[in-house]
Amino acid sequence: MEAENRVLLVEDGAPLRRSLEKFLGWAGYAYDSCSTAREALKLIEEFRHGIVIVEYHLPDADGTALLEKLKWIVPDAVAIVLAEYDFRVVASELVRVNVRSFLQKPFDLVELESALSRARGKAEVAVEHMEWKRESGLQGVPAFISK
């Protein structure tokens, strides 16, 4: 499966993680899941996921710190953040790491599917952009220069 369609799920709550894994499988997504930032970094290095669903508060890092690291590995990965917090509490941090989707717990699976659909579209555009950079010899040139 193409990287843009592969999802990395980072959720430390086992019951929610299992429910989301079932949903992702049912919806036809290839996915990997874990419960810590350390595990997430290993998985993204191996699989280069195009979409990342991350819990804001993890046992070994907060979601924005993890996303900053993940973006160094896969700059065009599209992030969806899950949190019990109100968006206004964490908005400035999420904007800083270019998060486009935020779901406040508890959320509806229809909301998640909508966020995943938008993320999939963004991930496909990002892959096309990376292919264009590779073909045009601009691979390795920072995104702000090649756009």
C-alpha positions as CSV (number, residue, x, y, z in Angstrom):
1,M,0.0,0.0,0.0
2,E,1.2,3.5,-0.8
3,A,2.6,5.6,2.0
4,E,0.0,8.3,1.7
5,N,-2.7,5.7,2.5
6,R,-0.8,4.2,5.5
7,V,-1.9,5.5,8.9
8,L,0.2,5.7,12.0
9,L,-2.0,5.6,15.1
10,V,-0.4,6.8,18.4
11,E,-2.8,6.4,21.3
12,D,-1.9,5.4,24.8
13,G,-5.3,4.3,25.9
14,A,-5.6,0.6,25.0
15,P,-9.4,0.4,24.7
16,L,-9.6,3.5,22.4
17,R,-6.6,2.3,20.4
18,R,-8.2,-1.1,19.8
19,S,-11.4,0.5,18.7
20,L,-9.6,2.8,16.3
21,E,-7.6,-0.1,14.9
22,K,-10.9,-2.0,14.2
23,F,-12.3,1.1,12.5
24,L,-9.2,1.7,10.4
25,G,-9.2,-1.9,9.3
26,W,-12.9,-1.9,8.5
27,A,-12.5,1.4,6.6
28,G,-9.7,-0.2,4.4
29,Y,-6.7,1.7,5.8
30,A,-3.3,0.0,6.3
31,Y,-2.1,1.1,9.7
32,D,0.4,0.6,12.4
33,S,-0.3,1.5,16.0
34,C,1.6,2.1,19.2
35,S,1.2,3.8,22.6
36,T,4.3,5.9,22.9
37,A,6.3,8.6,21.1
38,R,9.4,6.4,21.1
39,E,7.5,3.6,19.3
40,A,6.0,6.0,16.9
41,L,9.4,7.3,15.8
42,K,10.6,3.8,15.1
43,L,7.4,3.0,13.1
44,I,7.5,6.2,11.0
45,E,11.1,5.7,10.2
46,E,10.3,2.2,8.8
47,F,7.0,2.8,7.0
48,R,7.0,6.6,6.2
49,H,3.3,7.0,7.0
50,G,1.3,9.7,5.1
51,I,-1.2,10.2,7.8
52,V,-0.6,10.3,11.5
53,I,-3.3,10.2,14.2
54,V,-1.8,11.2,17.5
55,E,-3.0,11.6,21.1
56,Y,-2.1,15.0,22.4
57,H,-0.9,13.7,25.8
58,L,1.3,10.7,25.6
59,P,3.2,9.1,28.5
60,D,6.6,10.0,27.1
61,A,5.9,13.2,25.1
62,D,3.2,15.6,24.1
63,G,1.7,15.3,20.7
64,T,3.2,18.5,19.3
65,A,6.7,17.5,20.4
66,L,6.2,14.1,18.7
67,L,4.8,15.8,15.5
68,E,7.8,18.1,15.3
69,K,10.1,15.0,15.3
70,L,7.9,13.1,12.8
71,K,7.8,16.0,10.4
72,W,11.6,15.9,10.2
73,I,11.3,12.3,9.0
74,V,8.2,12.6,6.8
75,P,7.7,16.4,6.2
76,D,4.5,16.0,4.2
77,A,2.7,13.7,6.7
78,V,-0.8,14.9,7.5
79,A,-1.6,15.0,11.2
80,I,-4.8,14.5,13.1
81,V,-4.6,15.2,16.8
82,L,-6.9,13.6,19.4
83,A,-7.3,15.2,22.8
84,E,-9.6,15.6,25.8
85,Y,-8.8,19.3,25.8
86,D,-10.8,22.0,24.2
87,F,-9.1,23.1,21.0
88,R,-8.6,26.6,22.3
89,V,-6.4,25.3,25.0
90,V,-3.9,23.8,22.6
91,A,-4.5,25.8,19.4
92,S,-1.3,27.8,19.3
93,E,0.8,24.6,19.7
94,L,-1.2,22.8,17.0
95,V,-0.8,25.6,14.5
96,R,2.9,25.7,15.1
97,V,3.2,22.0,13.9
98,N,0.7,22.5,11.0
99,V,-2.1,20.3,12.4
100,R,-5.1,20.5,10.1
101,S,-7.5,18.3,12.0
102,F,-8.3,18.2,15.7
103,L,-10.9,15.8,17.3
104,Q,-11.9,16.4,20.9
105,K,-12.6,13.2,22.9
106,P,-15.1,11.7,22.8
107,F,-15.6,12.1,19.1
108,D,-17.8,10.4,16.6
109,L,-16.4,8.0,14.0
110,V,-18.1,10.0,11.3
111,E,-15.8,12.9,12.4
112,L,-12.8,10.7,12.2
113,E,-13.7,9.4,8.8
114,S,-14.1,13.0,7.6
115,A,-10.7,14.0,9.0
116,L,-9.1,10.9,7.4
117,S,-10.7,11.6,4.0
118,R,-9.4,15.2,4.1
119,A,-6.0,13.9,5.2
120,R,-5.9,11.3,2.5
121,G,-6.5,14.0,-0.1
122,K,-3.7,16.1,1.3
123,A,-1.3,13.2,1.5
124,E,-1.9,12.3,-2.1
125,V,-1.1,15.9,-3.2
126,A,2.1,15.8,-1.0
127,V,3.2,12.5,-2.7
128,E,2.7,14.0,-6.1
129,H,4.7,17.1,-5.0
130,M,7.6,14.9,-3.8
131,E,7.5,13.0,-7.1
132,W,7.7,16.3,-9.0
133,K,10.6,17.4,-6.9
134,R,12.4,14.1,-7.6
135,E,11.8,14.3,-11.3
136,S,12.8,17.9,-11.6
137,G,16.0,17.4,-9.6
138,L,14.8,19.5,-6.6
139,Q,14.8,16.5,-4.2
140,G,16.4,17.7,-0.9
141,V,15.6,21.4,-1.6
142,P,13.5,22.8,1.2
143,A,9.8,22.9,0.4
144,F,9.6,26.7,0.7
145,I,12.2,27.1,-2.0
146,S,10.7,24.6,-4.5
147,K,7.1,25.7,-4.2
